[in-house]
Amino acid sequence: MILISGATGGIGGEVCRLLKAAGTPFRAMARKQEQVDAFARQGIDGVLGDFDRPETLAGAMQGCDTMFLITPPTPNQFAQETAAIDAAKRAGIGRIVKISASDGNVRSPVPWARTHALIDHHLRAAGIGWTILKPTAFMQNFLWFKDPIARGFLPQVTGTGSVSWIDTRDVARVAATVLMQDGHDSATYFLTGPETLDMKEAAKRLSAAVGHKVRYLDLPTPLFRALLRLTGNSRWMAKGLVVQFADVVAGHHDIDPTFEIERLTGQAPHSFADFVRDHRDSFARPGS
Ligand SMILES: NC(=O)c1ccc[n+]([C@@H]2O[C@H](COP(=O)([O-])OP(=O)(O)OC[C@H]3O[C@@H](n4cnc5c(N)ncnc54)[C@H](OP(=O)(O)O)[C@@H]3O)[C@@H](O)[C@H]2O)c1
């Protein structure tokens, strides 16, 4: 039995869909009863579990031998994931497949990159099986800017820096594959999309797919931070994103394409053009 955390989220939800389609037994963990009830209506075995209340985890993990571990980037992420890893060990879970980040580094100026590196260390030392998935930045991040894109502008602070953008559907496909297979113990996989794009090129691809001109707008960082706040990001998140984009990406520190997705799943990853086509309505001009 596989326990899927983050089952109501983008990646975890897609992992559930793939496991269900494959007929693989799993249990979807959620922190609210109404979410568990919604899983039951879809014929999915749901269970209550909250990383902020570690006392709920033993019950959620009971009878499971494998766990998919994902949490959102917040200041609580280290406490949440290390509590989950410790609870998994106590519950007899034999392997954890964890979503980390390609830029994970204990010396990173990006808070979640530092946190993921520390959690990865904790997991490797925990004495249970592990597989660590380290994706680059998600194509789905472009949806934060769907309104400016619909109006013809792609705001960023990355200069000429580029990213090997990955579609979260491919991250989920790798996760589902390694959850269902043996042979991935003690493995760390760096996951990327098929090509590296800077923002000028991304704007060009957006223009071609959505049918109106989209221009890359290289903003001063205070303005970009304000925009991130306006689009619903917390102060902590906005500050971290500015460092990530203005220092790490603009400084040309992202990784090159690795082609791990194709190797692990036998299927090529989604291209940026695929992503834009599949979210075309989100980027369309208002009223068009
Ligand atoms: N964005 C990127 O470019 C990028 C790149 C590389 C790696 N990553 C990593 O990818 C991960 C996924 O991030 P995301 O923002 O995309 O996730 P997400 O899809 O928003 O999913 C987060 C999930 O965690 C659940 N959750 C939140 N708090 C919880 C708690 N206390 N107990 C149990 N479950 C809880 C949420 O449930 P609710 O529905 O109840 O909120 C949701 O199902 C992060 O670790 C991030 O660092 C992101």
The ligand as an SDF file (V2000), in Angstrom:
LIG
                    3D

 48 52  0  0  0  0  0  0  0  0999 V2000
    7.2730   25.5940   -8.0610 N   0  0  0  0  0  0  0  0  0  0  0  0
    8.4140   25.1590   -8.5430 C   0  0  0  0  0  0  0  0  0  0  0  0
    8.9090   25.6520   -9.5560 O   0  0  0  0  0  0  0  0  0  0  0  0
    9.1470   24.0230   -7.8510 C   0  0  0  0  0  0  0  0  0  0  0  0
   10.3190   23.5290   -8.4300 C   0  0  0  0  0  0  0  0  0  0  0  0
   10.9900   22.4590   -7.8170 C   0  0  0  0  0  0  0  0  0  0  0  0
   10.4710   21.9040   -6.6430 C   0  0  0  0  0  0  0  0  0  0  0  0
    9.3190   22.4280   -6.1120 N   0  0  0  0  0  0  0  0  0  0  0  0
    8.7970   21.7930   -4.8850 C   0  0  0  0  0  0  0  0  0  0  0  0
    7.5830   21.1190   -5.2150 O   0  0  0  0  0  0  0  0  0  0  0  0
    6.8180   20.9620   -4.0340 C   0  0  0  0  0  0  0  0  0  0  0  0
    5.3650   21.1570   -4.3980 C   0  0  0  0  0  0  0  0  0  0  0  0
    4.9880   22.4490   -4.2660 O   0  0  0  0  0  0  0  0  0  0  0  0
    3.5700   22.9420   -4.7770 P   0  0  0  0  0  0  0  0  0  0  0  0
    3.4410   24.3080   -4.2260 O   0  0  0  0  0  0  0  0  0  0  0  0
    3.4400   22.7560   -6.2510 O   0  0  0  0  0  0  0  0  0  0  0  0
    2.5560   21.9260   -4.0770 O   0  0  0  0  0  0  0  0  0  0  0  0
    0.9880   21.8040   -4.2630 P   0  0  0  0  0  0  0  0  0  0  0  0
    0.6060   21.2150   -5.5540 O   0  0  0  0  0  0  0  0  0  0  0  0
    0.3780   23.1240   -3.9160 O   0  0  0  0  0  0  0  0  0  0  0  0
    0.6110   20.7420   -3.1660 O   0  0  0  0  0  0  0  0  0  0  0  0
    0.7670   20.9270   -1.8200 C   0  0  0  0  0  0  0  0  0  0  0  0
   -0.0230   19.8350   -1.1240 C   0  0  0  0  0  0  0  0  0  0  0  0
    0.4010   19.7700    0.2350 O   0  0  0  0  0  0  0  0  0  0  0  0
   -0.7710   19.7230    1.0470 C   0  0  0  0  0  0  0  0  0  0  0  0
   -0.5010   20.2560    2.3690 N   0  0  0  0  0  0  0  0  0  0  0  0
   -0.2300   21.5420    2.6900 C   0  0  0  0  0  0  0  0  0  0  0  0
   -0.0500   21.6480    4.0120 N   0  0  0  0  0  0  0  0  0  0  0  0
   -0.2270   20.4100    4.5390 C   0  0  0  0  0  0  0  0  0  0  0  0
   -0.2050   19.8820    5.8520 C   0  0  0  0  0  0  0  0  0  0  0  0
    0.0370   20.6550    6.9140 N   0  0  0  0  0  0  0  0  0  0  0  0
   -0.4340   18.5550    6.0200 N   0  0  0  0  0  0  0  0  0  0  0  0
   -0.7140   17.7610    4.9600 C   0  0  0  0  0  0  0  0  0  0  0  0
   -0.7470   18.2030    3.6860 N   0  0  0  0  0  0  0  0  0  0  0  0
   -0.5140   19.5210    3.4900 C   0  0  0  0  0  0  0  0  0  0  0  0
   -1.7980   20.5560    0.2880 C   0  0  0  0  0  0  0  0  0  0  0  0
   -3.0810   20.2610    0.7940 O   0  0  0  0  0  0  0  0  0  0  0  0
   -4.2920   21.3360    0.8790 P   0  0  0  0  0  0  0  0  0  0  0  0
   -5.1090   21.1110   -0.3440 O   0  0  0  0  0  0  0  0  0  0  0  0
   -5.0110   20.9690    2.1330 O   0  0  0  0  0  0  0  0  0  0  0  0
   -3.6740   22.7040    0.9470 O   0  0  0  0  0  0  0  0  0  0  0  0
   -1.5390   20.0770   -1.1290 C   0  0  0  0  0  0  0  0  0  0  0  0
   -2.1800   18.8540   -1.3790 O   0  0  0  0  0  0  0  0  0  0  0  0
    7.4400   21.9070   -2.9850 C   0  0  0  0  0  0  0  0  0  0  0  0
    8.1660   21.1470   -2.0490 O   0  0  0  0  0  0  0  0  0  0  0  0
    8.3880   22.7750   -3.8030 C   0  0  0  0  0  0  0  0  0  0  0  0
    9.5080   23.2240   -3.0680 O   0  0  0  0  0  0  0  0  0  0  0  0
    8.6540   23.4480   -6.6850 C   0  0  0  0  0  0  0  0  0  0  0  0
  1  2  1  0
  2  3  2  0
  2  4  1  0
  4  5  1  0
  4 48  2  0
  5  6  2  0
  6  7  1  0
  7  8  2  0
  8  9  1  0
  8 48  1  0
  9 10  1  0
  9 46  1  0
 10 11  1  0
 11 12  1  0
 11 44  1  0
 12 13  1  0
 13 14  1  0
 14 15  2  0
 14 16  1  0
 14 17  1  0
 17 18  1  0
 18 19  2  0
 18 20  1  0
 18 21  1  0
 21 22  1  0
 22 23  1  0
 23 24  1  0
 23 42  1  0
 24 25  1  0
 25 26  1  0
 25 36  1  0
 26 27  1  0
 26 35  1  0
 27 28  2  0
 28 29  1  0
 29 30  1  0
 29 35  2  0
 30 31  1  0
 30 32  2  0
 32 33  1  0
 33 34  2  0
 34 35  1  0
 36 37  1  0
 36 42  1  0
 37 38  1  0
 38 39  2  0
 38 40  1  0
 38 41  1  0
 42 43  1  0
 44 45  1  0
 44 46  1  0
 46 47  1  0
M  CHG  2   8   1  16  -1
M  END
$$$$
